[in-house]
Amino acid sequence: MSEAPVAPPTASADPAAGIALLLRPPEPRAGWRLLPARVVAMCAVELQKLRHDRTELYTRAVQPALWLLIFGQTFTRIRAIPTGGIPYIDYMAPGIIAQSAMFIAIFYGIQIIWERDAGILNKLLVTPTPRSALITGKAFAAGIKSLVQAIVVVVIAALLGVALTWNPLKLLGVAAVVVLGSAFFSCLSMTIAGIVLSRDRLMGFGQAITMPLFFGSNALYPVSVMPGWLQAVSKANPLSYEVDALRGLLLGTHAHVALDFGVLAVAAALGITAASSLLGRLAR
């Protein structure tokens, strides 16, 4: 009986080729290919935190509820602020949504300082992931966290009788506005963290700028009733554009939604650039 023909050896059977394959470093992926994966990973981490511990979500809902219950209903009765014919609590609700989202994002730099102290940040920086992808992932993770808080405030406002829209497309626009605004404020926080390098200093700076940002916007009153210098501050304040877009989408009032989206997108991009440039200084 004749022997069966022997199959020719393949390239994988060659020991030298196998060793060369093991020693060959993997090709690094481009930053734009890593960006979606990093954003999704960071967002998943934030959602996992909320799923395992909802205490922060409940406690942070107290302040916006008090603003709507006390401040909103009181000023609705006295009618001291011109709102274009809509109840003041309706006018105020989008501003409180933006405020609660900002208050979460503006202290997001504390987390990155904690990651530095725990040695996590240095481990992230030695990976092939670009710094801009890391910052973008963290910024949009803050946006997802703020979005959950915004949903809570929307529910509270609806229970108080605020006439909000339930159009799905407009609600998607609201979600995009909240995420973009929170991305900017979280990047602002991480930029300050890269400058001050300390949690205590960052807390001080965060507390120093949150109220001026809030009261220097159109969250509580129209820009037209502000003094001239405060109107200039309001026009340079990204929170004003966030509130204007939310008010137009949720209430149907006159708003420059396209301009608001553009300003928030540019602000988020500039914030990501600034925070990325200081990330190495934070890790040293």
N, C-alpha and C positions, 0 to 999 in steps of 0.2 A: 504493500500500500504506500502510495506516495505521500510525502509530508505536505501539510498545508502551507501555503506561502506565508512567509513572515511579513507582517505589516511594517512599512518603513517607520522608523522612529520619528515622533513628532517633536516640535520645537520645545514643548513643555517637558519632554522626557530628558532633555539635555540638562545635566546638573549645573553647568556653567551659566546657561541661560536663566535657570531658575534663580540662581544667586544674584545675577545681574538685575533680574526683575525685583527681587527683594531690596536690593541696595538702591534702586532708582527712586528718588523722592517723588511723591505725588505732585502732579501739576497743580499749582495754586489757582484757585478760582478767582475770577475778577470780582471787584467790590460790588458791582451791580448785581452779580449772581448771589452773593452772600447776603445782600441787604434784605430781601424778602424773608429768608430763613431766620435771620437774626431778629427781625421785627416780630415774626410769628412766635419765636421762642420766648422773647421777653414778654409779649402779651400773654402767652400761656402761663408764664410764671406768676404774673399778677393775678390772673383769674384763679389760679390754684391757691394763692394766698387768701383771696376773698372767699373761696369755697371752704377753706379750712378754718378761717377766723373771720366772722362777720361782725365782730364787735366794733371795729373802726367804722364800718358802713353805717351801723345804727347810731353811733355817737355823733358822727358828722352830719347826720340828718336832722339833729336837734336844732342847730343854729339856723339853717334855712327855713325850717318850720316856724321858728320864733319870728324871723324877719317877716314871713308872710302873714302869720297869725296876728302879730302885735303891730308892727310898723305898717304893713300893707293895709290891714283892715282899718286902722286908726286914720291913716291919711286918705283912705277912700271916703271916710265920713266927713272929714273937714274940707276936702277938695281944695287944698292949698297949692297943689302943683298942677300946672296945665298938662294934660295928657292926650289932647286931641279927641276928647269925647268918650274915651274908654275908661272903665273903672281903674283906679290907681293900682289895685292889687293885680289886675291883668297886666297893666303897664310894667309893673315891678317884677313880675314872675320871671321873664327872661333874664333880667339883670341878676336875680338871685341864683338862677341856674348857672350863669357864667361865673358868678362870685364863688359858688361852692366848688366848681371845677377848678378855678384858679387857686383857691386855698389848698387844694390837694396837691396841685402840680408845683406850686411855688416852694414847697419844702421837699421836693423830690431829690434835691442835691444831698440831703442828709443820708439818703440810702447809698449813694455812690461813695460818700466818705466812710460809711460803715463798711462797705465792700472793700475799700482800701485798707482799713484797719484790720479786717479779717483776712486779708491776703487774697481775696477773690479777684480784685481788680487787676493785680499783677498777672494772675493766671489767664485772665481774659486778654490782656494785652500781648501775651506771647503767642497767642493763636494767630492763624493767618487772617482773622477777621479785621478789616480796616476799622480804624477808630471812628470814622464817620458812621459805619454800620452799627457799631456798639451804641453810639449816642442816639442814632435814629431809632434803634430798637427800644432803648430806654425811654425816649421821648414819646413814642407811640404807645408804649406800655402804660406810661402815665396818662395818656389820652384815654385808653381803655378803662383804666381805674376811675378817671373822672367821669367817663360816660356812664358807668354804673351809678355813680353818685347823682348825675344829672337825671337819670331815669327815676330815681327816688324822689327828687324834687318835683319832677313833672307829675308824678302820682299824687304827691301832697297838694300841688297846685290844683290838680283836677278835682280832688276831694273838697277843696275850698271853693269850688265853683268857678275857677278861672276858665275862660272860654278859649281853650287851646285847640288848634287844628289836629285832626287825626289822619290827615292825608299821608299815606305811606312814603311818597316821594319827598314831601316836605320834612317828614321825620327823619329820613335818611340824610337830608341836608342838615338838619339840626345835629345829628350825630357827627357828621363831617366837621361842622363848625366847632363843636365841643372838642373833638380830637385835635384839630389844628391849633386851637387856642391853648389847650393844655400842653401840646407839644412845645409851643413857644415858651410858655411859662416854666415848664420843667427844664428846658434848655437854659433859660435865664438863671434858674436855680443852680444848675450844674456848672454854669459859667462862673457864678459867684463862688461856688464851692472850689473851683479851680484857682480862684484868687485868694480866698481867705484860708483854705486848707483846714478848717476846724469846724466841728459841728456847732459849738457854742457861738462862734462868730456868725456862722450861716443862719442860725436861729435868730440872732439879733438883726441881721440884714433882712431876713424874710419878714419879720414882724414890722420892721421899719418901712417896708415898701408896699405891703399888702393893702393897708388902709388908704394910702395916697393913690394907689392904682384903682382901688374900688371907688372912692369918692371923687377921683379925678376922671371918671368915665360918665357915660350916660345911663348907668345902671339904675339910678334912683330918680333922676330928673333929666329933662331935655337939655341939650347943649345950649339952646337959645336963652335959657334963664341964667346961665353961668356968667360971671364977669369975664371980660375979654381975655385976661391972662389964663384963666382956667379953661376957656374954650380952646386956646392954643394947646394946652396940656392934653385936653381930651382928644384932639385931632391927632396927636402923636401917640396916644395910648392904644395898644392893640386890643385891650379889653372893650373899648368903645365900639370897635368894628365887630367884635364877637357879639356884643349885646345887640347891635343894630341888625345883624343878620338873624339872630335868634328871634328878635321881635318881629321882623318881617316874615319869617317862616312860620312862627307859631301863632301869631296874632293877625297876620295879613296887613299890617300897617305899612306905610310907605318906607322903603328901605333900599339901600344900594347894595343888594346882595352880591352881585358880581364883583364890585369893588371890595366889599368886605372879605370875600373869599380870597381875592388876590392879595390883599394886605396881609391876611393871616398866613397864607402860603409863603409869601416872601419873608415874613417875620419868623416863621418856623425854620425856613432854610437858613436864614442868617443866624438864628439861635443854634442850630445844629453845627454850623461852621465854627462859631465862637467856642462852643463847648468842646468840640473835637480838638481844636487847637490847644486847649488848656488841659486835656485829659492826661497827657504825659507829665505835666507839672504836678498834677494831683497825685499821680502814682509814685513820684520820687520820694 
